[in-house]
Amino acid sequence: MLLDEERCYRAVAARDARFDGQFITAVRTTRIYCRPSCPAMTPKRANVEFLPTAGAAQQRGYRACRRCQPDAVPGSPDWNIRADLAARAMRLIADGVVEREGVVGLATRLGYSERHLNRVLTAELGAGPLALARAHRAHTARLLVETTPLAMADIAFAAGFASVRQFNDTVREVYGVPPTTLRTEAGRRRGAMPTAAGTLVLRLPYRPPFDGNGLLSFFSARALAGVESVVDGTYRRTLRLPHAAATVALDLRPTAPGNGSRRAAGAEHVVATVRLGDPRDLGPAVARLRRLLDLDADPLAVDALLGADPALAPSVATTPGIRLPGSVDSVETALRAVLGQQVSVAAARTAASRLAAALGERLPTQLIGAADDPSAGTADLLFPTAATIAERGAEVLTGPATRIATVLGLAEAMADGSLVLDAGRDPAEMRAALTALPGIGPWTAGYLAIRVLGDPDELLATDLAVRRGAGVLGLPSEAGPLVAHGENWKPWRSYAAMHLTRASALTP
């Protein structure tokens, strides 16, 4: 990834939080790397180099700044804008694939050799897959050290390290202090962030503005009884993670911008209260929650382009920072999307709720927790797996025979591995694989590209709500002319579709 070094240095001199997560500032004299908005004195231009990732900085022998915590920032929006090998690999590394399957498994998922993958990632990101995964493990370890009472040995293996010694050495190299010091410092900072036994309270940063209310409305309209709920600005749901189940409560109410300090602009975050069945799932849980809420987006860039269209400008001004609702479970999202083909949102929710109630798995009480208010709609039911639906779905599903066959066919394809839906898929290849299945058309494939991959450039021009919203805003309401007009919205047509859907919903 080529960085414009003069532009980067201007961002550092201005302590511009908009660039946090988009590149790393490494200071040669102190051997420390920082986020661009670090409040420390701006280093001399000759003393800094700019790197695309924390993994690249760590591979060059730099350690993380303990003042600005450069790993506690939104991720790079490039991973969603781009669909190339490097971007797809970064999404899978964040999901913990290297820890679970090794570099061999990562390369296999991406369809390339290990050698080619290492060459591309080193050229693009300044570090190979092992170094990038090591940076991810270090970040996961810091979260566990600072937010849980787990013993250090348990944290070491939960974060994916092969030994306690490797864990201690890595934390010292990356953060400059032993793990026990990180825990002591976190205890002083925690203040109003209480933790209960078995509960992790995390802050998930984002770039403002952030339309949390839009996400709440989307999730509320589709919430499945027992699986998820939305009450008083909090979205609760169950999670099926690589090693065990979990629950999360996401407070999507806007946070105060801070106390006026230089770092205030980067203080916005979503508070996530997570209960994990297995601490090894922390990293994947954080990655999936960030994709669910589109927290790594660059809303200023999106709003600037879409707001330049006179027809969209009022909607952008009314709803700045609109986000794409993502997915924490691609299997669940895909099956629910097919259940929702050619029916209303309410009808799709009813069908999916019936399926979950009949075939889903109840969570143990220790994952639900007494902290969950029963009146808030406790989430205690896991959506059924693809294998379960393929085997028993015919007993539960109702409606047209063709739709039941489509659901069962999709479930069978995902259960036997002939169809893989994950964050590492190429959008075009995933669309082709989906539309090759009987009963799945371009709309469903495009919708899943947005939800599963975070594809920012899918207009969904055939969607009834999108076309209706276009008519409300004075845009062409037929798919062909709307697609032609939408050329002006590239590469943010998915966000334009969200604005059009919003306009449709707000109009009687």
C-alpha positions in Angstrom: 0.0 0.0 0.0 1.6 3.3 -1.1 1.2 6.2 1.4 1.5 9.8 0.5 4.1 10.7 3.2 3.6 14.5 3.0 -0.2 14.1 3.5 0.4 11.7 6.3 2.8 14.1 8.1 0.3 17.0 7.7 -2.3 14.7 9.4 0.1 14.0 12.2 1.0 17.7 12.7 -2.7 18.5 12.9 -3.4 15.5 15.2 -6.3 14.6 12.8 -8.3 11.7 14.3 -9.9 11.1 11.0 -6.8 9.2 9.9 -6.6 7.0 13.0 -6.4 3.4 11.8 -5.6 4.3 8.2 -1.8 4.4 8.8 0.8 4.1 11.6 3.3 6.8 12.5 6.6 5.2 13.5 9.3 7.4 15.2 12.8 6.2 14.5 14.4 8.0 17.5 12.1 6.6 20.2 11.3 3.3 18.4 7.6 3.9 19.2 4.6 3.8 16.8 1.5 6.0 17.3 -1.9 6.8 15.9 -1.9 10.0 13.8 -3.8 11.9 16.5 -1.4 11.1 19.3 -1.2 14.1 21.7 2.5 13.8 22.1 4.8 16.4 20.7 5.0 16.1 16.9 8.2 14.5 15.8 10.5 16.0 13.2 9.7 14.9 9.7 13.1 13.3 9.2 12.5 11.1 12.2 9.3 9.4 11.2 8.2 6.8 8.7 4.6 5.9 7.8 3.4 2.3 7.7 0.1 0.8 6.7 -0.4 -1.6 9.7 0.7 -2.2 13.3 2.1 -5.5 12.2 4.5 -3.8 9.8 5.6 -1.5 12.7 6.1 -4.3 15.1 8.1 -6.3 12.5 10.5 -3.3 12.2 11.1 -3.3 15.9 8.7 -0.5 17.0 6.6 -0.8 20.1 3.1 0.6 20.7 2.7 4.0 22.3 1.0 3.5 25.7 -0.3 7.0 25.7 -2.4 7.0 22.5 -2.9 3.1 22.2 -2.7 2.9 18.4 -4.4 -0.5 18.4 -7.5 0.9 20.0 -8.7 2.8 16.9 -11.2 2.1 14.1 -9.7 -0.2 11.4 -8.8 0.9 7.9 -11.8 1.5 5.6 -9.7 0.1 2.8 -10.6 -3.5 3.8 -14.2 -2.9 2.8 -13.5 -0.6 -0.2 -11.1 -3.0 -1.7 -11.9 -6.6 -2.7 -8.3 -7.6 -3.5 -6.3 -10.4 -1.9 -4.7 -8.2 0.8 -8.1 -6.8 1.9 -9.7 -10.2 2.0 -6.8 -11.6 3.9 -6.9 -8.9 6.5 -10.6 -9.5 7.2 -9.9 -13.2 7.8 -6.8 -12.6 9.9 -8.9 -10.3 12.1 -11.4 -13.1 12.5 -8.7 -15.4 13.9 -8.2 -17.7 11.0 -4.4 -17.9 11.4 -4.8 -18.9 15.0 -7.3 -21.6 14.2 -6.0 -22.9 10.9 -2.5 -21.5 10.4 -1.2 -19.7 7.3 -1.9 -22.9 5.3 -5.6 -22.6 6.2 -5.7 -18.8 5.4 -4.1 -19.4 2.0 -6.5 -22.3 1.2 -9.5 -20.2 2.0 -8.2 -17.4 -0.3 -7.3 -19.8 -3.0 -3.6 -18.9 -3.3 -0.3 -20.5 -2.3 1.4 -19.5 1.0 4.3 -18.1 -0.9 2.1 -15.9 -3.1 0.0 -14.7 -0.1 3.1 -13.8 1.8 4.6 -11.9 -1.1 1.4 -9.9 -1.7 0.8 -9.0 2.0 4.4 -8.0 2.5 4.3 -5.7 -0.6 0.9 -4.3 0.3 0.9 -4.1 4.1 4.6 -4.2 5.0 4.3 -7.6 6.8 3.4 -11.2 6.1 0.5 -13.1 7.5 2.4 -14.4 10.5 3.4 -10.9 11.6 -0.1 -9.5 11.0 -1.6 -12.3 13.0 1.0 -11.7 15.8 -0.2 -8.1 16.0 -3.8 -9.3 16.2 -2.9 -11.7 19.0 -1.1 -8.9 20.9 -4.2 -6.7 20.6 -6.5 -9.5 21.8 -4.1 -10.3 24.7 -4.2 -6.6 25.8 -8.0 -6.6 25.8 -8.1 -9.8 27.9 -5.4 -8.4 30.3 -7.2 -5.1 30.8 -10.8 -6.3 30.9 -10.8 -9.7 32.6 -9.5 -11.2 35.8 -8.2 -14.3 33.9 -4.8 -15.6 34.9 -2.0 -14.6 32.6 -1.4 -18.2 31.6 -5.1 -18.5 30.5 -4.9 -15.3 28.6 -1.8 -16.5 26.7 -3.6 -19.5 25.3 -6.9 -17.7 24.8 -5.2 -15.1 22.7 -3.6 -17.8 20.5 0.0 -17.9 21.8 1.8 -21.2 21.8 3.3 -20.7 25.2 3.3 -18.3 28.2 6.8 -17.3 27.4 5.9 -16.3 23.9 3.0 -14.3 25.3 5.2 -12.5 27.8 7.9 -11.8 25.2 5.4 -10.5 22.6 3.6 -8.2 25.1 6.9 -6.7 26.2 8.1 -6.2 22.6 4.8 -4.6 21.5 3.8 -2.5 24.5 7.2 -2.1 26.3 6.0 -3.4 29.6 5.0 -6.8 31.1 1.4 -7.9 31.0 1.0 -7.3 34.8 1.8 -3.6 34.2 -0.9 -3.3 31.5 -3.4 -4.7 34.0 -2.3 -2.3 36.7 -2.5 0.7 34.4 -6.0 -0.4 33.1 -7.2 -0.6 36.7 -6.3 3.0 37.2 -8.1 4.1 34.0 -11.2 1.9 34.2 -13.2 4.2 36.5 -16.8 4.0 35.3 -16.3 0.8 33.3 -17.5 -1.9 35.8 -17.0 -5.6 35.1 -18.9 -8.5 36.5 -17.6 -12.1 36.7 -17.5 -13.6 33.2 -18.4 -10.3 31.5 -16.2 -8.1 29.3 -17.0 -4.5 28.8 -15.3 -3.2 25.6 -15.2 0.1 23.8 -15.5 -0.3 20.0 -14.3 3.0 18.5 -15.7 4.5 15.3 -15.2 7.5 13.1 -17.9 10.1 13.7 -20.6 10.8 12.7 -22.4 7.5 13.5 -26.0 6.8 12.7 -26.7 4.4 15.6 -30.4 5.0 15.4 -30.5 3.8 11.9 -28.9 0.5 12.8 -31.3 0.2 15.8 -34.3 0.6 13.5 -32.9 -2.0 11.1 -32.2 -4.6 13.7 -35.5 -3.9 15.6 -37.6 -4.5 12.5 -35.9 -7.8 11.9 -35.3 -9.0 15.5 -36.0 -12.7 16.1 -37.6 -13.6 19.5 -35.0 -15.2 21.7 -32.1 -14.6 19.3 -32.0 -10.8 19.5 -33.8 -7.8 20.9 -33.7 -4.0 20.7 -34.8 -2.0 23.8 -33.8 1.5 25.0 -31.0 2.0 22.6 -29.4 -1.4 23.3 -29.2 -4.2 20.8 -28.8 -7.7 22.4 -28.2 -10.9 20.6 -26.6 -14.4 20.8 -23.4 -15.2 18.9 -22.2 -18.5 17.4 -18.4 -18.2 17.5 -15.6 -20.6 16.5 -15.1 -22.2 19.9 -18.4 -21.6 21.8 -21.5 -19.5 22.0 -21.7 -16.0 23.5 -24.0 -13.1 24.1 -23.5 -9.4 23.5 -25.3 -6.2 24.4 -24.4 -3.2 22.2 -25.3 0.3 23.4 -25.8 2.3 20.2 -26.8 5.5 21.8 -24.4 8.3 20.8 -21.4 9.0 23.1 -20.3 12.4 24.3 -17.4 13.8 22.2 -15.1 14.1 25.2 -13.8 16.8 27.5 -12.3 19.1 24.9 -8.9 17.6 24.8 -7.0 16.9 21.6 -8.1 13.3 21.6 -11.8 14.2 22.1 -12.5 13.8 18.4 -11.5 10.2 18.6 -13.4 9.3 21.8 -16.6 8.1 20.2 -17.3 4.4 20.7 -19.9 1.8 21.1 -20.0 0.0 24.4 -20.2 -3.7 24.0 -20.9 -6.0 27.0 -19.8 -9.5 26.0 -20.2 -12.9 27.7 -18.0 -15.5 26.1 -18.3 -19.3 26.4 -14.6 -19.5 25.5 -12.1 -16.6 25.9 -10.4 -17.7 22.7 -13.4 -16.2 20.8 -12.7 -12.6 21.9 -10.8 -11.6 18.8 -13.3 -13.1 16.3 -16.2 -11.6 18.4 -14.7 -8.1 18.2 -14.0 -8.4 14.5 -17.6 -9.6 13.8 -19.2 -6.9 15.9 -17.2 -4.3 14.1 -18.4 -5.6 10.8 -22.0 -5.9 12.1 -22.0 -2.1 12.9 -19.8 -1.0 10.0 -17.5 0.7 12.5 -14.5 0.9 10.2 -16.3 3.1 7.6 -15.1 6.5 6.6 -18.4 8.5 6.9 -17.0 11.8 5.9 -15.8 10.5 2.6 -19.2 8.8 2.0 -21.2 11.9 3.0 -19.1 14.2 0.9 -19.7 12.2 -2.3 -23.4 11.4 -1.7 -24.1 14.9 -0.4 -22.9 16.4 -3.7 -26.0 15.0 -5.4 -28.8 17.5 -5.0 -31.4 14.7 -4.7 -29.5 13.0 -1.9 -28.2 16.1 -0.1 -31.2 16.6 2.2 -31.1 12.9 3.4 -27.3 13.1 4.0 -27.7 16.3 5.9 -30.5 14.8 8.0 -28.8 11.5 8.6 -25.0 11.9 8.6 -22.8 8.9 9.1 -25.3 6.3 7.8 -23.9 2.7 8.2 -24.3 -0.6 6.5 -25.9 -3.3 8.7 -23.5 -6.2 8.7 -23.5 -9.8 10.0 -22.1 -11.8 12.8 -23.1 -15.1 11.3 -23.0 -15.5 7.5 -25.0 -18.8 7.6 -27.8 -17.2 9.7 -27.9 -14.0 7.5 -28.0 -16.0 4.2 -30.8 -18.3 5.4 -32.8 -15.4 6.7 -32.3 -13.5 3.4 -33.7 -16.4 1.4 -36.6 -16.7 3.8 -37.3 -13.0 3.1 -37.3 -13.2 -0.7 -40.6 -11.8 -2.1 -42.2 -11.3 1.3 -42.5 -8.4 3.7 -39.9 -7.8 6.5 -42.5 -8.8 9.1 -43.4 -12.0 7.3 -39.7 -12.9 7.0 -39.2 -12.3 10.7 -42.1 -14.5 11.6 -40.8 -17.4 9.4 -37.2 -17.1 10.8 -38.5 -16.8 14.4 -40.5 -20.0 13.9 -37.5 -21.8 12.5 -35.2 -20.6 15.4 -37.7 -21.5 18.1 -38.1 -25.0 16.6 -34.5 -25.9 15.8 -32.3 -23.4 17.7 -30.2 -24.2 20.8 -30.8 -22.7 24.2 -27.8 -21.1 25.9 -26.6 -22.0 29.4 -27.6 -19.5 32.1 -24.0 -18.4 32.8 -23.9 -16.8 29.3 -27.2 -15.0 29.7 -26.2 -13.4 33.1 -28.2 -11.7 35.8 -27.2 -8.3 34.4 -29.5 -8.8 31.5 -32.9 -7.2 32.4 -35.7 -9.7 31.6 -37.9 -6.8 30.5 -35.3 -5.9 27.9 -35.9 -9.1 25.9 -33.2 -11.5 26.9 -31.4 -13.2 24.1 -30.9 -16.8 25.0 -31.4 -18.8 21.7 -28.8 -19.6 19.0 -30.1 -19.6 15.4 -29.9 -23.2 14.1 -26.9 -24.3 12.1 -27.0 -25.0 8.3 -26.6 -28.8 9.0 -29.6 -28.8 11.4 -31.8 -26.9 8.9 -30.7 -29.1 6.0 -31.7 -32.2 8.1 -34.8 -31.0 9.8 -35.9 -27.8 8.1 -38.6 -29.6 6.1 -40.4 -30.4 9.3 -40.7 -26.7 10.3 -40.7 -24.6 7.1 -44.0 -23.5 5.7 -45.0 -21.7 2.5 -44.5 -22.2 -1.2 -42.6 -25.5 -2.0 -40.1 -23.6 -4.2 -39.0 -21.4 -1.3 -38.7 -24.3 1.1 -36.6 -26.1 -1.5 -34.4 -23.0 -1.9 -33.8 -22.7 1.8 -33.0 -26.4 2.2 -30.7 -26.3 -0.9 -28.8 -23.3 0.5 -28.5 -25.0 3.9 -27.2 -28.2 2.3 -24.6 -26.3 0.3 -23.3 -24.5 3.3 -23.4 -27.6 5.5 -21.3 -29.7 3.1 -18.9 -26.9 2.3 -19.7 -26.6 -1.4 -20.7 -22.9 -0.6 -18.5 -20.9 1.6 -19.8 -17.5 2.9 -17.2 -15.6 4.9 -15.5 -12.2 5.1 -12.7 -13.4 2.9 -14.8 -14.1 -0.2 -14.4 -12.1 -3.4 -17.7 -10.2 -3.9 -18.0 -11.2 -7.6 -17.2 -14.9 -6.9 -19.7 -15.0 -4.0 -22.4 -13.5 -6.1 -21.8 -16.1 -8.9 -21.8 -19.0 -6.4 -25.1 -17.8 -4.9 -26.9 -17.2 -8.1 -25.8 -20.7 -9.3 -28.1 -22.2 -6.7 -31.7 -22.8 -7.7 -34.1 -20.0 -6.4 -31.4 -17.4 -5.5 -31.3 -14.3 -7.7 -29.2 -11.2 -8.1 -31.1 -9.3 -5.3 -30.3 -11.9 -2.7 -26.7 -12.1 -3.8 -26.3 -8.3 -3.7 -28.0 -8.1 -0.3 -25.6 -10.7 1.1 -22.6 -8.9 -0.4 -23.6 -5.9 1.7 -24.4 -7.8 4.9 -21.6 -10.5 4.8 -18.8 -8.7 3.0 -19.6 -5.0 3.8 -19.5 -4.3 0.0 -19.9 -0.5 -0.2 -20.9 -0.4 -3.9 -24.1 -2.5 -4.3 -27.1 -0.3 -5.2 -29.8 -3.0 -5.0 -31.7 -1.2 -7.8 -34.3 -3.9 -8.1 -35.3 -3.6 -4.4 -38.8 -2.3 -4.1 -38.0 0.0 -1.1 -34.9 1.4 -2.9 -36.9 2.2 -6.0 -39.8 3.7 -3.9 -37.3 5.8 -1.9 -35.7 7.0 -5.2 -39.1 8.2 -6.4 -39.7 10.0 -3.1 -36.4 11.9 -3.5 -37.2 12.8 -7.2 -34.8 10.2 -8.7 -35.7 7.6 -11.3 -37.8 4.8 -9.7 -37.1 2.2 -12.4 -34.1 0.0 -12.0 -32.4 0.8 -15.3 -32.4 4.6 -15.1 -31.6 4.4 -11.4 -28.5 2.3 -12.1 -27.4 4.9 -14.7 -27.9 7.8 -12.2 -26.1 5.7 -9.5 -22.9 5.7 -11.5 -22.3 9.1 -9.8 -22.4 7.5 -6.4 -19.5 5.0 -6.9 -17.9 3.6 -4.8 -20.5 4.2 -2.1 -23.7 3.0 -3.8 -24.6 0.7 -0.9 -24.8 3.7 1.4 -26.9 5.5 -1.2 -29.2 2.5 -1.1 -29.5 2.9 2.7 -30.6 6.6 2.2 -33.1 5.6 -0.4 -34.5 2.8 1.9 -34.7 5.4 4.7 -36.7 7.8 2.5 -39.1 5.0 1.6 -39.7 4.1 5.2 -40.3 7.7 6.3 -42.9 8.4 3.6 -46.5 7.2 4.2 
